[in-house]
Amino acid sequence: MATEEYWRWTESRWTAPDKDWSKAEIVSAGVDVGSVSTQAVIMVDGELYAYSSRRTGSNSPESAQRALDWALDGTGLKLDDIRFTVGTGYGRVNVPFANKTITEIACHARGANYMYGPTVRTILDMGGQDCKAIRCDERGKVSAFLMNDKCAAGTGRGMEVIAGLLAVQVTEVGELSLQVDREPPPVSSTCVVFAKNEATGLLREGWPKSRVLAAYCAAMAQRVATLLRRLGVEEDFAITGGIAKNIGVVKRIEDDLGIKALTPDFDTQIAGGLGAALFARDLAVKARQAA
């Protein structure tokens, strides 16, 4: 009997219904190859046109190609129509068709600037294997950052492990974690292996799944809030990455910091790819001017 993959989130793609890429001067692309997910973003003259978000496989170049192919699917666009492509993320050096690579720190800041507007000053990117706290200016240029990549317990992969353990769909973890009468103490373990063992022990003690998830989400929020305080949080505050979709973690971060995060109008997972596509457009313009 097949085991249900509770950790698996929904892969997605989108195309702007009212844009005609064939009339654009510059089509640019950004591909963000993360440890858990890969996003490909297509822009036409600096405006979002299409994107895909899918699971990263064991082969980074193949994951990048599949993400781009899916983003292009049904648009009539081909790789040759894209003027410039920037690779970013954990596997950025393995994007075979990229013209340049740029760090995910810079790309997330630039992407968040596009997504949330020029008032954003502090960005929290909660990825699959690390968390990044970033400060930027009104143009989305990074002024300072801190990174926590010591353990997956405070990241998307850690949340997937806990979802699998509790047999709860990872997309439902946040809402379920809020279904408690009062907040339990956070799990104490900072390592995902020990956190999993601790969660197992709480279940044996008779804790309901919602209370265990509340304890885990609270621990994630505390670690992230500590990182942000070390950096220094300035408003406006925005969250990017897959964990930004987890209301249980987001609300607890907001409560801990006493700051409300901006509400996204975009899929928060595409921020890195979006920033990469914006950099790609800038580089295409420079190349054309130099020609």
C-alpha positions as semicolon CSV with decimal commas, in nm:
position;residue;x (nm);y (nm);z (nm)
1;M;0,000;0,000;0,000
2;A;0,136;0,342;-0,097
3;T;0,213;0,581;0,187
4;E;0,057;0,925;0,152
5;E;0,319;1,197;0,114
6;Y;0,189;1,443;0,373
7;W;0,496;1,665;0,332
8;R;0,430;1,731;-0,037
9;W;0,305;2,082;-0,116
10;T;0,117;2,171;-0,433
11;E;0,330;2,252;-0,737
12;S;0,196;2,541;-0,944
13;R;0,232;2,752;-1,257
14;W;0,072;3,077;-1,378
15;T;0,061;3,291;-1,692
16;A;-0,065;3,650;-1,714
17;P;-0,385;3,634;-1,920
18;D;-0,362;3,988;-2,057
19;K;0,003;4,012;-2,168
20;D;0,145;3,948;-2,517
21;W;0,512;3,858;-2,494
22;S;0,562;3,890;-2,869
23;K;0,528;4,268;-2,842
24;A;0,792;4,298;-2,570
25;E;1,136;4,451;-2,625
26;I;1,301;4,231;-2,363
27;V;1,195;3,892;-2,229
28;S;1,400;3,798;-1,924
29;A;1,402;3,496;-1,693
30;G;1,513;3,406;-1,343
31;V;1,552;3,051;-1,213
32;D;1,581;2,992;-0,839
33;V;1,707;2,640;-0,768
34;G;1,656;2,582;-0,397
35;S;1,729;2,276;-0,187
36;V;1,359;2,187;-0,170
37;S;1,185;2,381;-0,450
38;T;1,271;2,539;-0,785
39;Q;1,099;2,840;-0,941
40;A;1,129;2,974;-1,294
41;V;1,000;3,327;-1,356
42;I;0,948;3,494;-1,695
43;M;0,915;3,872;-1,728
44;V;0,827;4,085;-2,030
45;D;0,970;4,437;-2,018
46;G;1,003;4,414;-1,641
47;E;0,648;4,290;-1,577
48;L;0,562;3,945;-1,444
49;Y;0,443;3,722;-1,728
50;A;0,468;3,358;-1,615
51;Y;0,615;3,137;-1,346
52;S;0,634;2,780;-1,226
53;S;0,709;2,637;-0,883
54;R;0,796;2,272;-0,843
55;R;0,991;2,028;-0,628
56;T;1,368;2,024;-0,673
57;G;1,487;1,681;-0,780
58;S;1,821;1,512;-0,721
59;N;1,967;1,674;-1,035
60;S;1,987;2,057;-1,018
61;P;2,037;2,122;-1,392
62;E;1,743;1,896;-1,471
63;S;1,529;2,067;-1,206
64;A;1,611;2,408;-1,355
65;Q;1,523;2,291;-1,706
66;R;1,195;2,131;-1,598
67;A;1,089;2,444;-1,409
68;L;1,162;2,666;-1,710
69;D;0,988;2,428;-1,951
70;W;0,677;2,428;-1,732
71;A;0,678;2,809;-1,703
72;L;0,699;2,835;-2,083
73;D;0,434;2,570;-2,141
74;G;0,146;2,699;-2,351
75;T;0,293;3,047;-2,397
76;G;0,454;2,995;-2,738
77;L;0,781;3,120;-2,590
78;K;1,103;2,929;-2,647
79;L;1,438;2,954;-2,473
80;D;1,579;3,141;-2,773
81;D;1,316;3,416;-2,719
82;I;1,456;3,492;-2,373
83;R;1,715;3,770;-2,399
84;F;1,888;3,710;-2,064
85;T;1,857;3,454;-1,781
86;V;1,991;3,475;-1,426
87;G;2,032;3,172;-1,200
88;T;2,003;3,203;-0,823
89;G;1,952;2,991;-0,514
90;Y;2,127;2,691;-0,367
91;G;2,190;2,540;-0,711
92;R;2,246;2,858;-0,909
93;V;2,575;2,740;-1,059
94;N;2,389;2,444;-1,207
95;V;2,142;2,634;-1,427
96;P;2,280;2,529;-1,768
97;F;2,113;2,804;-1,972
98;A;2,184;3,095;-1,733
99;N;2,387;3,389;-1,862
100;K;2,486;3,490;-1,508
101;T;2,441;3,385;-1,145
102;I;2,346;3,617;-0,858
103;T;2,311;3,530;-0,488
104;E;1,969;3,452;-0,342
105;I;2,015;3,730;-0,084
106;A;2,024;3,997;-0,357
107;C;1,750;3,830;-0,559
108;H;1,506;3,794;-0,269
109;A;1,553;4,159;-0,175
110;R;1,492;4,270;-0,532
111;G;1,196;4,035;-0,571
112;A;1,038;4,150;-0,245
113;N;1,078;4,511;-0,359
114;Y;0,874;4,428;-0,671
115;M;0,617;4,221;-0,482
116;Y;0,553;4,449;-0,185
117;G;0,669;4,790;-0,308
118;P;0,955;5,032;-0,231
119;T;0,860;5,079;0,136
120;V;0,992;4,733;0,232
121;R;1,298;4,759;0,456
122;T;1,318;4,417;0,627
123;I;1,269;4,081;0,457
124;L;1,255;3,737;0,608
125;D;1,317;3,458;0,359
126;M;1,223;3,121;0,506
127;G;1,354;2,860;0,266
128;G;1,386;2,485;0,256
129;Q;1,720;2,459;0,438
130;D;1,795;2,806;0,578
131;C;1,648;3,135;0,694
132;K;1,772;3,475;0,585
133;A;1,701;3,811;0,747
134;I;1,766;4,094;0,500
135;R;1,757;4,472;0,517
136;C;1,727;4,672;0,195
137;D;1,669;5,022;0,061
138;E;1,383;5,159;-0,149
139;R;1,530;5,004;-0,466
140;G;1,559;4,657;-0,314
141;K;1,937;4,681;-0,274
142;V;2,072;4,483;0,021
143;S;2,222;4,687;0,304
144;A;2,268;4,408;0,562
145;F;2,176;4,045;0,618
146;L;2,208;3,753;0,858
147;M;2,164;3,386;0,780
148;N;2,081;3,079;0,986
149;D;2,172;2,757;0,807
150;K;2,294;2,542;1,095
151;C;1,994;2,313;1,109
152;A;1,675;2,240;0,914
153;A;1,457;2,261;1,227
154;G;1,372;2,625;1,159
155;T;1,308;2,578;0,787
156;G;1,065;2,436;0,535
157;R;1,232;2,095;0,532
158;G;1,194;2,071;0,909
159;M;0,824;2,147;0,876
160;E;0,790;1,875;0,612
161;V;0,946;1,623;0,850
162;I;0,702;1,712;1,129
163;A;0,405;1,704;0,887
164;G;0,508;1,355;0,777
165;L;0,548;1,239;1,137
166;L;0,202;1,362;1,237
167;A;0,033;1,254;0,910
168;V;-0,092;1,610;0,852
169;Q;-0,085;1,775;0,510
170;V;0,195;2,032;0,519
171;T;-0,042;2,294;0,372
172;E;-0,273;2,249;0,674
173;V;-0,008;2,269;0,947
174;G;-0,041;2,644;1,008
175;E;-0,418;2,654;1,054
176;L;-0,417;2,341;1,269
177;S;-0,142;2,483;1,492
178;L;-0,371;2,773;1,582
179;Q;-0,650;2,543;1,699
180;V;-0,534;2,539;2,062
181;D;-0,689;2,693;2,373
182;R;-0,355;2,828;2,489
183;E;0,000;2,830;2,358
184;P;0,212;2,534;2,471
185;P;0,582;2,575;2,547
186;P;0,790;2,556;2,227
187;V;0,980;2,237;2,154
188;S;1,329;2,281;2,292
189;S;1,536;2,096;2,033
190;T;1,714;2,300;1,768
191;C;1,805;1,993;1,559
192;V;1,531;1,853;1,334
193;V;1,617;1,495;1,435
194;F;1,584;1,573;1,806
195;A;1,278;1,790;1,742
196;K;1,114;1,493;1,570
197;N;1,197;1,272;1,868
198;E;1,060;1,536;2,105
199;A;0,738;1,561;1,903
200;T;0,704;1,182;1,914
201;G;0,740;1,193;2,291
202;L;0,467;1,459;2,320
203;L;0,230;1,243;2,115
204;R;0,296;0,950;2,350
205;E;0,210;1,176;2,642
206;G;-0,132;1,229;2,485
207;W;-0,086;1,568;2,323
208;P;-0,322;1,626;2,028
209;K;-0,163;1,695;1,691
210;S;-0,271;2,062;1,701
211;R;-0,084;2,119;2,028
212;V;0,233;1,947;1,901
213;L;0,222;2,158;1,586
214;A;0,168;2,472;1,794
215;A;0,480;2,388;1,997
216;Y;0,683;2,332;1,680
217;C;0,557;2,646;1,502
218;A;0,626;2,848;1,816
219;A;0,985;2,719;1,825
220;M;1,035;2,813;1,459
221;A;0,893;3,161;1,520
222;Q;1,115;3,219;1,823
223;R;1,433;3,125;1,635
224;V;1,341;3,348;1,343
225;A;1,245;3,641;1,566
226;T;1,584;3,612;1,739
227;L;1,758;3,627;1,400
228;L;1,557;3,933;1,299
229;R;1,632;4,112;1,626
230;R;2,003;4,054;1,575
231;L;1,974;4,217;1,233
232;G;1,743;4,495;1,352
233;V;1,389;4,501;1,218
234;E;1,276;4,809;1,029
235;E;0,927;4,848;0,886
236;D;0,785;4,769;0,638
237;F;0,838;4,400;0,706
238;A;0,781;4,127;0,446
239;I;0,817;3,749;0,443
240;T;0,914;3,543;0,138
241;G;0,958;3,169;0,079
242;G;0,732;2,872;0,132
243;I;0,695;2,908;0,509
244;A;0,537;3,251;0,448
245;K;0,227;3,047;0,353
246;N;0,214;2,895;0,703
247;I;-0,017;3,122;0,904
248;G;0,079;2,946;1,228
249;V;0,443;3,049;1,195
250;V;0,372;3,394;1,048
251;K;0,125;3,493;1,321
252;R;0,363;3,384;1,595
253;I;0,649;3,581;1,438
254;E;0,424;3,887;1,422
255;D;0,318;3,844;1,785
256;D;0,678;3,796;1,901
257;L;0,807;4,104;1,717
258;G;0,496;4,318;1,762
259;I;0,504;4,393;1,389
260;K;0,249;4,301;1,124
261;A;0,393;4,151;0,806
262;L;0,277;4,289;0,473
263;T;0,007;4,085;0,298
264;P;0,136;3,933;-0,027
265;D;-0,044;3,960;-0,361
266;F;0,201;3,716;-0,520
267;D;0,310;3,359;-0,451
268;T;0,578;3,414;-0,185
269;Q;0,788;3,127;-0,321
270;I;0,872;3,310;-0,644
271;A;1,052;3,605;-0,481
272;G;1,402;3,478;-0,557
273;G;1,323;3,388;-0,918
274;L;1,141;3,717;-0,961
275;G;1,440;3,916;-0,840
276;A;1,666;3,713;-1,069
277;A;1,442;3,792;-1,368
278;L;1,453;4,163;-1,282
279;F;1,833;4,154;-1,265
280;A;1,831;3,969;-1,596
281;R;1,631;4,250;-1,756
282;D;1,875;4,512;-1,623
283;L;2,168;4,314;-1,763
284;A;1,996;4,274;-2,100
285;V;1,939;4,650;-2,119
286;K;2,305;4,717;-2,038
287;A;2,420;4,468;-2,300
288;R;2,197;4,631;-2,563
289;Q;2,322;4,978;-2,475
290;A;2,684;4,863;-2,496
291;A;2,633;4,701;-2,836
